[in-house]
Amino acid sequence: MTESRRRARKAGIAALVGTTLEWYDFLIYGTAAALILNKLFFPTISPVAGTLATFATYAVGFLARPLGGIVLGNLGDRLGRKTMLVLTLVLMGVATTLIGVLPTYDQIGAWAPALLILLRLVQGFGAGGEYAGAVVLSVEHGDQRRRGLAGAWAPAGFALATLLATGVFQLFLLLPDDQFRQWGWRVPFLLGLVMLVIGYFIRSGVDETPAFEKAKQAEETEPGLFAALRNQPKSFLVVIGARFAENGFAYLFPVFAVAFLTQQLGLSESLALTAVIIASAVQVGGVPLFAWLSDRWGRRPVYAAGAVASALWTVPFFLLLETREPVAVVVGFVVGLGICYPAMLAPQAAWFAELFETKTRLAGFAFAREIGSVLAGGFLPLIATALLAWSGHWWPVAVYLGLLTVLTLIALAVGPETRRYDIESAGTRETVLTG
């Protein structure tokens, strides 16, 4: 194995493991919000209002993500991908651990939700640079002709994080209810400290990417804070638009749908989490498959197919949930979260990295991606819960997701096909690979 291939594999593993650990930190909050946090931090209001309040604190984390994206992304474009990724690891790991020791409303009153919101903001700030940094690290280290597959390490880590976060909560739900409320829910958050230590040792040993080193030697690593937006506004807008469907469905299934199953349909938390676990396991296998297809067929066709399939599956998904049959519920999640969704997630990684020049790649990717996160996924559980409370039915939720899909298809139609771009040529991505 050549030195470049060894570095690429090392970077890929670092992206996979680091993304898994960090997004475990971020996603564990979503699972907790759907199951327990409303009872502990907003106990004085009705269950529906408590759920809305908890999902509002969930959305707060997304408000900090664009700020984290531009600040941390700019840091990664100036000082290197590795430096930024170690910083995001520390930010998210510390915030998650502190949530695990946070007093509840019964102990310190209104300070409890206030501190919860503060720590969620720190989580969001760190998350703003994490995913883009992991993708850029693996894509820039990878084989240029298989960048889709190289970029799949980070989205596969996201799928593993969903599996891990849900599985850990499933384990602690086996406790008696009073023990789960008293201390059981805290342990998944306290594991953030373990994730921090493991991730630090893995990421600290990664080499800087060849593309960044070339750009640094060409003195192209000193962009302004908003250089990506100024120099490549079309790429910036395409990324935002493409995020609508992908991020909306990302938080429909493991967050809103879990709350819908348990609170509206009266099914057990165990069934809901089991369905997410099985679907996430399928998704782990689906990500590299769709990434490979994007190397063969192009980023946009695979992405568009995933968006359309996800939108078309929304109605059957809710109909299957309403049967209250365990097998039907699992099938609904597997098709939606395990098959349709990764067709968007997998090609997105390399595509977003390819849309920007090396000197602004990380900041442009991270900032635009996180703006899309705020507009789509961050408020999805809150908006969906409000629509459900207003109508008493899930059909407005399906319509809303359909509108998000239309916006994504427009962005895909406007954006360029990038799988043949040469992203290592002196910091540009305009050269087309030959041969």
matplotlib code that plots the C-alpha trace (Angstrom):
import matplotlib.pyplot as plt

x = [0.0, 1.4, 1.9, -0.9, -3.3, -2.3, -2.9, -6.3, -7.4, -6.2, -8.1, -11.2, -11.1, -10.6, -13.6, -15.7, -14.9, -14.8, -18.1, -19.7, -18.6, -19.4, -22.7, -23.6, -23.2, -25.5, -28.1, -28.4, -30.1, -32.8, -33.6, -33.8, -35.9, -38.5, -38.6, -37.7, -36.4, -39.9, -40.8, -37.6, -37.1, -40.6, -42.8, -45.2, -46.8, -49.0, -47.4, -47.9, -46.5, -43.6, -42.8, -42.9, -40.6, -38.2, -38.1, -37.5, -34.4, -33.5, -33.8, -31.6, -28.6, -29.2, -29.2, -25.5, -24.4, -24.1, -21.9, -19.8, -19.7, -18.2, -15.9, -14.6, -14.7, -12.6, -10.2, -9.9, -9.1, -6.4, -4.8, -5.7, -8.4, -6.9, -6.7, -10.3, -11.5, -9.8, -11.4, -14.9, -14.4, -13.6, -16.5, -19.1, -17.7, -17.6, -21.1, -22.6, -21.0, -22.2, -25.8, -25.4, -24.8, -27.2, -29.8, -33.4, -36.3, -37.3, -33.8, -32.9, -36.1, -35.9, -32.1, -32.3, -33.8, -31.7, -28.5, -29.8, -30.2, -26.7, -25.1, -27.2, -25.8, -22.2, -23.1, -24.5, -21.5, -19.1, -21.4, -21.3, -17.8, -17.6, -19.3, -17.9, -14.4, -14.6, -15.9, -13.2, -10.5, -11.5, -12.3, -9.0, -7.0, -9.0, -8.6, -9.8, -11.7, -13.5, -14.2, -17.8, -16.7, -14.0, -16.5, -18.8, -16.8, -18.4, -22.0, -21.5, -20.4, -23.6, -25.6, -23.5, -24.1, -27.8, -27.5, -25.3, -27.3, -30.6, -29.2, -27.7, -31.1, -32.8, -30.5, -31.2, -35.0, -34.8, -34.4, -37.5, -39.2, -38.2, -34.5, -34.5, -36.0, -33.6, -30.2, -30.6, -31.1, -27.9, -25.5, -25.8, -24.7, -21.9, -20.5, -19.7, -16.5, -15.5, -16.2, -14.0, -11.0, -11.2, -11.8, -9.0, -6.4, -7.6, -7.8, -4.6, -2.7, -4.1, -1.9, -2.9, -4.4, -2.4, -4.9, -4.6, -0.8, -0.7, -3.0, -0.9, 2.3, 0.5, -0.4, -4.1, -5.0, -5.8, -9.5, -11.8, -14.4, -17.1, -14.9, -16.8, -20.0, -18.5, -16.5, -18.9, -22.4, -24.1, -22.4, -23.4, -27.1, -27.0, -25.8, -28.5, -31.2, -30.0, -30.1, -33.9, -35.1, -32.1, -32.0, -35.7, -36.0, -32.9, -34.8, -38.3, -37.5, -35.3, -36.8, -40.3, -41.5, -40.3, -42.3, -45.3, -45.2, -44.9, -47.1, -49.7, -50.1, -49.3, -46.7, -43.7, -40.5, -38.8, -40.6, -39.8, -36.1, -35.8, -37.2, -34.7, -31.9, -32.7, -33.2, -29.9, -28.1, -29.4, -28.4, -24.8, -24.7, -26.6, -24.3, -21.2, -23.5, -25.1, -21.7, -20.3, -23.2, -22.5, -19.0, -20.4, -23.6, -23.0, -23.8, -27.0, -29.0, -28.4, -29.3, -32.5, -33.6, -33.2, -35.2, -38.1, -38.2, -38.2, -41.1, -43.1, -42.5, -43.9, -47.5, -47.0, -44.7, -47.3, -50.0, -47.7, -47.2, -50.9, -51.3, -49.5, -48.1, -44.5, -43.4, -45.2, -43.5, -40.1, -40.6, -41.7, -38.5, -36.2, -37.4, -37.5, -34.4, -32.4, -32.9, -34.4, -32.6, -29.0, -29.4, -29.3, -26.8, -24.1, -23.5, -24.0, -20.7, -18.3, -20.6, -20.6, -16.8, -16.4, -18.5, -15.9, -12.3, -9.7, -8.9, -12.5, -13.8, -14.2, -15.8, -18.0, -19.1, -19.7, -21.4, -23.8, -24.6, -25.4, -27.6, -29.6, -29.7, -31.3, -33.9, -34.7, -33.8, -33.4, -37.0, -38.5, -39.5, -40.9, -42.8, -44.1, -45.3, -47.0, -48.7, -49.8, -51.3, -53.0, -54.6, -54.8, -53.4, -50.0, -51.0, -49.7, -46.4, -46.3, -47.1, -44.4, -41.8, -43.0, -42.4, -38.8, -38.3, -39.3, -36.8, -34.0, -34.9, -34.6, -31.1, -30.0, -31.2, -29.2, -26.0, -23.2, -22.2, -18.8, -17.6, -15.0, -13.6, -9.9, -9.9, -6.1, -5.0, -3.5, -6.5, -9.1, -11.7, -12.3, -9.9, -11.6, -10.0, -8.9, -8.4]
y = [0.0, 3.4, 6.2, 8.2, 5.3, 4.8, 8.4, 8.3, 5.2, 6.8, 10.0, 8.0, 6.0, 9.3, 10.8, 7.8, 7.4, 11.1, 11.8, 8.8, 10.0, 13.7, 13.2, 10.7, 13.8, 15.9, 13.2, 11.9, 15.1, 14.5, 11.1, 12.4, 15.4, 12.9, 10.7, 12.4, 16.0, 17.6, 15.9, 16.9, 20.4, 21.6, 19.8, 22.7, 22.8, 20.4, 17.4, 18.9, 22.3, 20.5, 18.6, 21.9, 23.6, 20.7, 20.6, 24.4, 23.9, 21.2, 23.8, 26.2, 24.0, 24.5, 28.3, 28.2, 25.9, 28.5, 30.6, 27.5, 26.7, 30.1, 30.6, 27.0, 26.5, 29.7, 28.4, 25.1, 27.0, 29.0, 26.6, 23.2, 20.6, 18.7, 21.6, 22.5, 18.9, 18.4, 21.7, 20.6, 17.3, 19.1, 21.5, 18.9, 16.3, 18.8, 20.2, 16.7, 15.6, 18.7, 18.0, 14.7, 16.3, 19.2, 19.7, 19.4, 21.9, 20.3, 21.0, 24.6, 25.8, 28.0, 27.8, 24.2, 24.9, 28.1, 26.0, 23.3, 25.9, 27.3, 23.8, 23.1, 26.2, 25.0, 21.7, 23.4, 25.7, 22.7, 20.7, 23.6, 22.7, 19.0, 17.3, 19.5, 19.2, 15.4, 15.2, 17.6, 15.7, 12.3, 13.8, 15.7, 12.7, 10.2, 9.0, 11.8, 9.4, 7.9, 11.0, 9.9, 6.8, 8.6, 11.1, 8.3, 7.8, 10.8, 10.2, 6.5, 7.9, 9.9, 6.7, 4.9, 7.8, 7.5, 3.8, 4.3, 7.1, 5.2, 1.9, 3.4, 5.0, 1.7, -0.1, 2.4, 2.2, -1.3, 0.3, 0.8, 4.1, 5.9, 4.9, 6.0, 9.4, 9.8, 8.8, 6.5, 9.2, 10.9, 8.1, 8.4, 12.0, 11.2, 8.8, 11.9, 12.2, 8.7, 9.7, 12.8, 10.8, 8.2, 10.7, 12.9, 10.1, 9.1, 12.6, 13.9, 11.3, 12.4, 14.1, 17.4, 17.0, 17.4, 19.9, 22.1, 21.9, 22.9, 25.8, 26.9, 26.8, 28.8, 31.4, 30.7, 30.0, 33.5, 34.0, 36.5, 35.3, 35.4, 34.8, 31.7, 33.6, 36.5, 34.4, 31.5, 32.7, 30.2, 27.2, 28.7, 28.9, 25.5, 23.9, 25.6, 24.5, 21.0, 20.6, 21.2, 17.7, 15.8, 17.5, 17.6, 13.8, 13.4, 14.6, 13.4, 9.8, 9.6, 12.6, 13.6, 10.1, 8.7, 11.3, 10.7, 7.0, 7.2, 10.3, 10.3, 6.6, 5.3, 2.8, 1.9, 3.8, 0.4, -0.3, 3.2, 3.0, -0.5, 0.6, 3.4, 1.1, -1.4, 1.3, 2.9, -0.4, -0.6, 3.0, 2.2, -0.2, 2.1, 5.0, 3.5, 1.9, 5.2, 7.0, 4.4, 5.0, 8.8, 8.1, 6.2, 8.1, 11.5, 13.3, 15.0, 12.0, 9.9, 12.8, 13.6, 10.0, 9.9, 13.2, 12.0, 8.6, 10.1, 12.4, 9.7, 7.4, 10.0, 9.0, 5.2, 5.8, 7.4, 4.9, 2.1, 3.7, 4.1, 0.3, 0.1, -3.3, -3.7, -5.2, -2.4, 0.2, -1.3, -1.5, 2.2, 3.2, 0.9, 2.1, 5.8, 6.1, 3.1, 3.2, 6.5, 8.9, 7.7, 8.2, 11.9, 11.8, 9.7, 11.8, 15.1, 14.8, 14.8, 17.1, 19.9, 19.6, 19.8, 22.9, 25.1, 25.9, 24.6, 28.0, 28.5, 24.9, 24.2, 27.6, 27.6, 24.0, 24.3, 27.7, 27.0, 23.5, 24.8, 27.6, 24.8, 22.9, 25.8, 26.3, 22.6, 20.1, 22.3, 23.4, 20.2, 18.5, 21.8, 22.7, 19.2, 19.0, 22.4, 21.2, 18.0, 20.0, 22.4, 19.8, 16.7, 14.7, 14.1, 15.2, 18.8, 17.3, 15.3, 18.4, 20.4, 17.8, 17.8, 21.5, 21.0, 18.3, 20.7, 23.3, 20.6, 19.5, 23.1, 23.4, 20.1, 21.4, 24.7, 23.2, 21.7, 18.1, 18.0, 14.4, 15.1, 18.2, 18.3, 19.7, 19.6, 22.0, 24.9, 25.5, 25.6, 23.1, 24.3, 21.8, 18.7, 15.3, 13.6, 10.0]
z = [0.0, -1.0, 1.5, 0.0, 0.3, 3.9, 4.7, 2.9, 4.9, 8.1, 7.3, 6.4, 9.7, 11.6, 9.8, 10.5, 14.1, 14.9, 13.2, 14.9, 18.3, 17.8, 16.2, 19.0, 21.2, 19.1, 18.3, 21.9, 22.7, 20.0, 21.4, 24.9, 23.8, 22.3, 25.4, 28.7, 28.7, 28.6, 31.8, 33.6, 32.4, 31.6, 34.1, 34.9, 31.4, 29.5, 27.7, 24.3, 25.3, 27.1, 23.9, 21.9, 24.5, 24.4, 20.6, 20.8, 22.9, 20.3, 17.6, 19.5, 18.8, 15.1, 15.5, 16.7, 13.8, 11.1, 13.5, 14.2, 10.5, 9.5, 12.5, 12.7, 8.9, 8.4, 11.1, 9.2, 6.0, 7.7, 10.1, 8.7, 8.8, 11.6, 14.1, 13.6, 14.0, 17.3, 18.5, 17.5, 19.3, 22.6, 22.3, 21.7, 24.1, 27.0, 26.4, 26.2, 29.4, 31.2, 30.1, 31.9, 35.2, 34.8, 37.7, 36.6, 37.1, 40.4, 41.7, 40.5, 38.9, 35.7, 35.8, 34.6, 31.1, 30.8, 31.3, 29.0, 26.3, 26.9, 26.6, 23.5, 21.9, 22.6, 21.1, 18.0, 17.6, 17.6, 15.3, 12.8, 11.8, 12.6, 9.6, 6.9, 8.4, 8.5, 4.9, 3.6, 5.4, 3.8, 0.4, 0.0, 1.1, -1.1, -4.7, -6.9, -9.1, -6.2, -4.1, -3.6, -1.9, 0.0, 1.3, 2.5, 5.7, 7.5, 6.5, 7.5, 10.8, 11.0, 10.5, 13.1, 15.5, 15.1, 15.7, 18.8, 20.3, 19.9, 21.0, 24.2, 25.1, 24.3, 26.8, 29.6, 29.0, 30.4, 33.8, 36.0, 35.1, 38.4, 38.0, 34.4, 35.4, 38.3, 36.7, 33.8, 31.2, 32.3, 31.5, 27.7, 28.0, 30.4, 27.9, 25.9, 28.0, 26.9, 23.3, 23.7, 24.9, 22.2, 19.4, 20.5, 20.2, 16.8, 15.3, 16.7, 14.6, 11.2, 8.6, 6.9, 3.4, 0.2, -1.2, 1.8, 1.7, -2.0, -1.4, 1.6, -0.5, -3.2, -0.5, -1.0, 2.7, 3.9, 2.9, 4.5, 6.8, 4.1, 1.1, 0.0, 0.0, -1.9, -4.4, -5.0, -4.2, -6.5, -4.8, -1.5, -2.5, -4.1, -0.9, 1.2, -1.2, -1.4, 2.4, 2.7, 1.8, 3.2, 6.5, 6.9, 6.5, 8.7, 11.7, 10.7, 11.4, 14.5, 16.3, 15.4, 14.4, 17.7, 19.6, 17.2, 17.9, 21.7, 22.4, 19.7, 19.0, 22.5, 21.4, 23.5, 23.5, 23.0, 19.7, 18.4, 19.2, 17.9, 14.6, 14.4, 15.3, 12.6, 10.0, 11.0, 10.6, 7.1, 6.5, 7.4, 4.4, 2.1, 2.5, 0.7, -1.9, -2.9, -2.7, -5.1, -7.5, -7.3, -8.6, -11.5, -12.4, -10.8, -7.6, -8.7, -10.2, -7.1, -4.8, -6.8, -6.7, -2.9, -2.5, -4.7, -3.1, 0.4, -0.4, -2.0, 1.0, 3.5, 3.2, 3.3, 6.2, 8.4, 7.3, 8.4, 11.8, 12.2, 11.9, 15.3, 14.1, 15.1, 11.7, 9.8, 12.0, 11.4, 7.6, 7.6, 9.2, 7.2, 3.8, 4.8, 7.1, 5.9, 2.1, 0.7, 3.0, 2.5, -1.3, -0.4, 2.4, 0.6, -2.6, -0.7, 1.1, -1.9, -3.9, -1.3, -1.0, -4.7, -5.1, -3.4, -4.0, -1.6, -0.1, 1.0, 0.9, 4.6, 5.5, 2.4, 2.9, 6.7, 6.6, 3.8, 5.1, 8.5, 7.2, 5.5, 8.8, 10.5, 7.8, 7.4, 10.1, 13.1, 13.2, 11.6, 14.9, 16.2, 13.0, 12.6, 16.2, 15.8, 12.5, 14.2, 17.2, 14.8, 12.5, 14.6, 11.7, 10.0, 6.5, 6.9, 7.9, 4.7, 2.7, 4.4, 3.6, 0.0, -0.2, 1.2, -1.5, -4.3, -3.1, -3.1, -6.6, -7.8, -6.2, -7.8, -11.2, -10.8, -9.3, -11.5, -11.8, -10.0, -10.0, -12.7, -11.1, -10.2, -6.6, -6.0, -8.8, -6.9, -4.8, -7.6, -8.7, -12.2, -13.9, -15.1, -14.6, -17.8, -18.8]

ax = plt.figure().add_subplot(projection="3d")
ax.plot(x, y, z, "-o")
ax.set_aspect("equal")
plt.show()
